[in-house]
């Protein structure tokens, strides 16, 4: 049997339009032998929705990774569990200048990744957005959910 959880951590920004939650940042899908943790694209948003330090990709990249860490932890995962990431940036050369910031979070694991330059992200001041997928043991997910 496959189970799904749609999770909205209290300390992560929530996209609400017309009083309705548009999407959740964390979705888990699990069976008896493993659990997938899908994290929606994270920008350098504070919980209130504002972008951290517009114009500074290094600071934004750090905040994006901090937000990813929150979402992963909410489901019982860590950066070491990430198997895939997709990174969207508005300036690929600027990203390369500060991509070492990412290694402060992805310390032991280099997931399968793609990097894509786009003309604009969902918030006009955002410079980077990253989505990830992690795989963990279902017991870790169960422990994280029980702690809620």
C-alpha positions as CSV (number, residue, x, y, z in Angstrom):
1,X,0.0,0.0,0.0
2,X,1.2,3.5,-0.8
3,X,0.5,6.4,1.5
4,X,0.8,10.1,0.8
5,X,1.2,13.1,3.2
6,X,0.8,16.7,2.2
7,X,2.7,18.8,4.7
8,X,2.8,22.5,5.5
9,X,5.5,23.3,8.2
10,X,4.5,26.2,10.3
11,X,7.8,28.0,9.9
12,X,7.8,27.9,6.0
13,X,6.1,30.3,3.7
14,X,2.6,29.3,2.6
15,X,1.2,30.5,-0.8
16,X,-2.4,31.5,0.0
17,X,-4.7,33.0,-2.7
18,X,-8.3,33.9,-2.1
19,X,-8.1,32.3,1.3
20,X,-7.0,28.9,-0.1
21,X,-3.6,27.2,0.3
22,X,-2.3,27.0,-3.3
23,X,0.2,24.2,-2.7
24,X,2.2,22.5,0.2
25,X,6.0,22.6,0.2
26,X,6.5,19.0,1.3
27,X,4.8,15.9,0.0
28,X,5.8,12.4,1.1
29,X,5.0,9.1,-0.7
30,X,5.8,5.9,1.1
31,X,5.3,2.2,1.1
32,X,6.8,-0.5,3.4
33,X,10.4,-0.2,2.3
34,X,11.2,3.4,1.6
35,X,9.7,6.9,1.5
36,X,10.1,9.6,-1.1
37,X,10.2,13.2,0.2
38,X,9.4,15.8,-2.5
39,X,10.2,19.4,-1.7
40,X,8.6,22.1,-3.8
41,X,10.9,24.7,-5.2
42,X,12.3,26.9,-2.4
43,X,13.2,30.5,-2.9
44,X,14.9,32.8,-0.4
45,X,11.6,33.6,1.3
46,X,11.1,34.5,4.9
47,X,8.1,32.9,6.5
48,X,6.1,36.1,5.8
49,X,6.9,35.8,2.0
50,X,9.4,38.5,1.5
51,X,12.7,37.8,-0.3
52,X,15.9,37.8,1.7
53,X,18.4,40.5,0.5
54,X,17.2,41.2,-3.1
55,X,20.2,41.4,-5.5
56,X,22.5,39.1,-3.4
57,X,22.6,35.6,-4.9
58,X,25.0,34.3,-2.3
59,X,22.7,35.3,0.6
60,X,19.6,34.1,-1.3
61,X,21.3,30.7,-2.0
62,X,22.0,30.3,1.7
63,X,18.4,31.1,2.6
64,X,17.1,28.7,-0.1
65,X,19.2,25.9,1.4
66,X,18.0,26.8,4.9
67,X,14.4,26.6,3.7
68,X,15.2,23.2,2.1
69,X,16.6,22.0,5.4
70,X,13.4,23.0,7.2
71,X,11.3,21.1,4.8
72,X,13.5,18.0,4.8
73,X,13.6,18.0,8.6
74,X,9.9,18.2,8.9
75,X,9.7,14.9,7.0
76,X,12.6,13.3,8.9
77,X,15.1,13.7,6.1
78,X,18.4,15.6,5.8
79,X,20.6,16.9,3.0
80,X,22.4,13.5,3.0
81,X,19.1,11.9,1.9
82,X,18.7,14.1,-1.2
83,X,19.0,12.1,-4.4
84,X,17.9,14.7,-7.0
85,X,17.8,18.5,-7.3
86,X,16.7,21.1,-9.8
87,X,18.1,24.6,-9.6
88,X,16.6,27.5,-11.4
89,X,18.6,30.8,-11.5
90,X,18.2,34.2,-13.2
91,X,21.9,34.6,-13.8
92,X,24.0,31.5,-14.3
93,X,27.4,33.2,-14.1
94,X,26.5,34.8,-10.8
95,X,25.3,31.4,-9.6
96,X,28.7,29.8,-10.5
97,X,30.5,32.6,-8.5
98,X,28.7,31.6,-5.3
99,X,27.7,28.0,-5.9
100,X,30.2,27.0,-3.1
101,X,27.6,28.2,-0.7
102,X,25.6,25.1,-1.5
103,X,28.4,22.8,-0.3
104,X,27.9,24.1,3.2
105,X,24.6,22.2,3.1
106,X,25.2,19.4,0.7
107,X,28.4,18.3,2.5
108,X,28.6,14.6,1.9
109,X,26.1,14.1,-0.9
110,X,26.2,15.3,-4.5
111,X,22.7,14.5,-5.8
112,X,21.8,14.1,-9.4
113,X,21.2,17.7,-10.4
114,X,20.2,20.0,-13.2
115,X,20.9,23.8,-13.4
116,X,18.6,25.9,-15.5
117,X,18.8,29.7,-16.2
118,X,15.4,31.3,-16.5
119,X,14.3,34.9,-17.3
120,X,12.3,35.2,-14.1
121,X,11.2,33.2,-11.1
122,X,7.8,33.3,-9.2
123,X,8.9,36.3,-7.2
124,X,10.5,39.2,-9.2
125,X,13.3,39.7,-6.6
126,X,14.2,36.0,-6.4
127,X,17.4,35.0,-8.1
128,X,17.5,31.2,-7.3
129,X,15.0,28.5,-6.6
130,X,15.8,24.8,-5.8
131,X,13.5,21.8,-5.6
132,X,14.7,18.5,-4.2
133,X,13.7,14.8,-3.8
134,X,15.0,12.7,-0.9
135,X,14.6,9.0,-0.1
136,X,14.4,7.8,3.5
137,X,13.4,4.8,5.5
138,X,9.6,4.9,6.3
139,X,10.4,4.7,10.0
140,X,12.1,8.0,9.9
141,X,9.1,9.6,8.2
142,X,6.7,8.0,10.8
143,X,8.8,9.3,13.7
144,X,8.8,12.8,12.2
145,X,5.0,12.7,11.6
146,X,4.3,11.4,15.1
147,X,6.3,14.3,16.5
148,X,3.8,16.8,15.0
